[in-house]
Amino acid sequence: MKTPVLSIPIEDLEQFLRDQKLNFSSKHIELIASVFLAKFQAIQHGEEYCIAFPVKEKLRRDFGRHEHGDDIQVVLDYFVEENTPHDLYLVPVRQIPKRDSSTPGGHAFQLKRLISRHGDADSVESKTIEFLNNIPSKYGKTPHTTLVLVFETEVRDGQSANLKEIRDGLTFDSFPFEYVLFVAGDDETITFGELWPAFGTKTYARADF
């Protein structure tokens, strides 16, 4: 089924996050991660992206009245369709004239927030390994979609999770999603990387974003 989308420029989302004084431990951590993800993709692919959200079909005709920064909270609260396999799309800015069509031209992402606190019985590593290893038996094939893990954990030894330990704990040979990426951050740095099928990490200063 084709999914109608509503795109919001990254600069509007950034202003909204600044106005709300939101950070990586806020309720909008997925939104913060999506902005960083779009900027990371821009660095990797050499072109700018906007973020498009799947929206409720019955509200589609009202898109035009809410596609600006002042109404982002309205969009998040009332327009975004949560009962879909995709949380957002990253659409190249060069496709902006077509971004509200029923067939987004960008790549689809599903975000999964992972929370771990000091003193938890299970570590973020063990929780993540168990979560990922169970996905092939629970999810059907989801082509052209990337799963993004958003770590909301206490930073220790300069990182929020031992990513190599997570990668080494994966036991599946095939996976419903095309890629498994992750994003983690604190007040000083933001880290991106790939857990599957390849493995690698890259850390940036928050000031660079």
C-alpha positions as CSV (number, residue, x, y, z in Angstrom):
1,M,0.0,0.0,0.0
2,K,1.3,3.4,-0.9
3,T,1.9,5.7,2.1
4,P,1.2,9.5,2.0
5,V,4.0,11.4,3.6
6,L,4.6,14.9,5.0
7,S,8.1,16.3,4.8
8,I,9.7,18.8,7.1
9,P,12.9,20.7,6.4
10,I,15.7,19.7,8.7
11,E,16.3,23.4,9.7
12,D,12.7,23.6,10.9
13,L,13.1,20.4,13.0
14,E,16.4,21.7,14.5
15,Q,14.7,25.0,15.5
16,F,11.9,23.1,17.1
17,L,14.3,20.9,19.1
18,R,16.2,24.0,20.2
19,D,13.0,25.8,21.2
20,Q,11.9,22.8,23.2
21,K,15.4,22.5,24.8
22,L,15.4,18.8,23.9
23,N,18.4,16.6,24.3
24,F,19.4,12.9,23.9
25,S,17.5,11.9,27.0
26,S,14.2,13.6,26.0
27,K,11.0,12.0,24.9
28,H,11.8,13.1,21.4
29,I,15.0,11.2,21.2
30,E,13.9,9.5,18.0
31,L,13.3,12.9,16.4
32,I,16.7,14.1,17.5
33,A,18.3,10.9,16.1
34,S,16.5,11.4,12.8
35,V,18.0,14.8,12.4
36,F,21.5,13.5,13.1
37,L,20.8,10.6,10.8
38,A,19.8,12.9,7.9
39,K,23.0,14.9,8.4
40,F,25.1,11.7,8.6
41,Q,23.6,10.6,5.3
42,A,24.4,13.9,3.8
43,I,28.0,13.5,4.7
44,Q,28.1,10.0,3.4
45,H,26.3,10.6,0.1
46,G,27.2,14.2,-0.6
47,E,23.7,15.6,-0.9
48,E,21.1,17.2,1.5
49,Y,18.1,15.4,2.8
50,C,14.7,16.4,4.3
51,I,12.8,14.1,6.7
52,A,9.4,12.8,5.6
53,F,6.9,11.2,8.0
54,P,4.1,8.7,7.1
55,V,0.8,10.5,7.9
56,K,-2.8,9.5,8.3
57,E,-4.6,9.3,5.0
58,K,-7.7,11.0,6.3
59,L,-5.7,14.1,7.2
60,R,-3.8,14.3,3.9
61,R,-5.8,17.2,2.6
62,D,-4.7,19.3,5.6
63,F,-0.9,19.0,4.8
64,G,-0.4,22.4,3.4
65,R,-1.6,24.2,6.5
66,H,1.0,22.5,8.8
67,E,4.2,22.2,6.8
68,H,6.3,24.7,8.7
69,G,8.2,24.9,11.9
70,D,5.5,26.5,14.0
71,D,3.2,23.5,13.7
72,I,5.7,20.6,14.1
73,Q,4.2,19.6,17.5
74,V,0.8,19.5,15.8
75,V,2.2,17.2,13.1
76,L,3.9,14.9,15.6
77,D,0.8,14.7,17.8
78,Y,-2.0,14.4,15.2
79,F,-0.7,13.7,11.7
80,V,2.0,11.1,12.0
81,E,0.7,7.6,11.3
82,E,2.3,5.2,13.8
83,N,0.8,2.0,12.5
84,T,3.2,1.5,9.6
85,P,6.5,-0.5,9.1
86,H,8.3,2.8,8.6
87,D,8.9,5.6,11.1
88,L,10.4,8.1,8.6
89,Y,11.9,8.5,5.1
90,L,15.0,10.5,4.2
91,V,14.3,12.2,0.9
92,P,17.0,13.9,-1.1
93,V,16.3,17.6,-1.4
94,R,16.6,17.4,-5.2
95,Q,13.4,15.4,-5.0
96,I,11.6,18.0,-3.0
97,P,9.0,18.8,-5.8
98,K,7.9,15.2,-5.4
99,R,8.3,14.7,-1.7
100,D,4.6,14.7,-0.8
101,S,3.7,12.1,-3.5
102,S,2.4,8.7,-2.4
103,T,5.7,7.1,-3.3
104,P,8.6,8.6,-1.3
105,G,11.8,8.7,-3.4
106,G,14.1,8.3,-0.4
107,H,15.1,5.4,1.9
108,A,12.8,4.1,4.6
109,F,13.8,3.8,8.3
110,Q,12.4,2.1,11.3
111,L,13.8,3.4,14.7
112,K,14.0,1.4,17.8
113,R,14.8,3.2,21.1
114,L,17.0,1.1,23.5
115,I,17.1,2.3,27.1
116,S,19.6,1.1,29.8
117,R,20.5,2.6,33.1
118,H,23.2,1.9,35.7
119,G,22.1,-0.9,37.9
120,D,19.9,-2.7,35.3
121,A,20.1,-6.4,35.7
122,D,20.7,-6.8,32.0
123,S,23.3,-4.7,30.1
124,V,22.4,-2.7,27.0
125,E,24.7,-5.1,25.1
126,S,22.8,-8.2,26.2
127,K,19.4,-6.5,25.6
128,T,20.4,-5.4,22.1
129,I,21.8,-8.8,21.2
130,E,18.7,-10.6,22.3
131,F,16.5,-8.0,20.5
132,L,18.3,-8.3,17.2
133,N,18.6,-12.1,17.3
134,N,14.9,-12.5,17.8
135,I,13.9,-10.2,14.9
136,P,14.3,-12.8,12.1
137,S,11.6,-15.0,13.7
138,K,9.2,-12.1,14.4
139,Y,9.4,-9.9,11.3
140,G,8.7,-10.6,7.7
141,K,11.0,-9.4,4.9
142,T,11.1,-5.6,4.9
143,P,12.9,-4.6,1.7
144,H,14.6,-1.2,1.2
145,T,14.3,-0.5,4.9
146,T,17.0,0.2,7.5
147,L,16.6,-0.5,11.2
148,V,18.2,2.2,13.3
149,L,18.9,1.5,17.0
150,V,18.8,4.7,19.1
151,F,20.8,4.1,22.3
152,E,19.6,6.0,25.3
153,T,22.1,4.8,27.8
154,E,24.6,6.2,30.3
155,V,28.0,6.9,28.8
156,R,30.9,4.9,30.2
157,D,34.4,4.8,28.9
158,G,33.5,7.2,26.2
159,Q,30.7,5.2,24.7
160,S,27.2,4.2,25.5
161,A,27.5,0.6,24.4
162,N,30.2,-1.9,23.5
163,L,29.3,-2.2,19.9
164,K,31.9,-4.9,19.0
165,E,30.4,-7.1,21.8
166,I,26.9,-6.6,20.2
167,R,28.2,-7.4,16.7
168,D,30.0,-10.5,17.9
169,G,26.8,-11.7,19.7
170,L,24.7,-11.7,16.5
171,T,23.9,-15.3,15.4
172,F,21.6,-14.8,12.4
173,D,22.6,-15.4,8.8
174,S,19.8,-13.4,7.2
175,F,17.8,-10.4,8.4
176,P,14.5,-8.9,7.4
177,F,15.9,-5.3,7.2
178,E,18.5,-4.2,4.6
179,Y,20.8,-2.7,7.2
180,V,21.1,-2.3,11.0
181,L,22.5,1.1,11.9
182,F,22.8,2.8,15.3
183,V,23.0,6.3,16.6
184,A,24.1,7.3,20.1
185,G,25.1,10.6,21.7
186,D,25.7,12.8,24.7
187,D,26.3,16.5,25.2
188,E,29.7,16.4,23.5
189,T,29.7,13.7,20.7
190,I,27.4,11.8,18.4
191,T,28.3,8.3,17.1
192,F,26.9,6.6,14.1
193,G,27.7,3.2,12.7
194,E,26.6,-0.1,11.1
195,L,26.1,-3.3,13.0
196,W,24.9,-5.5,10.1
197,P,25.8,-6.6,7.5
198,A,29.0,-4.7,7.8
199,F,30.5,-3.2,11.0
200,G,31.9,0.2,11.6
201,T,31.6,3.3,13.7
202,K,32.3,7.0,13.3
203,T,32.2,9.6,16.1
204,Y,31.7,13.4,15.5
205,A,31.8,16.4,17.7
206,R,28.3,17.6,18.4
207,A,29.5,21.1,17.3
208,D,30.0,19.7,13.8
209,F,26.3,19.0,13.5
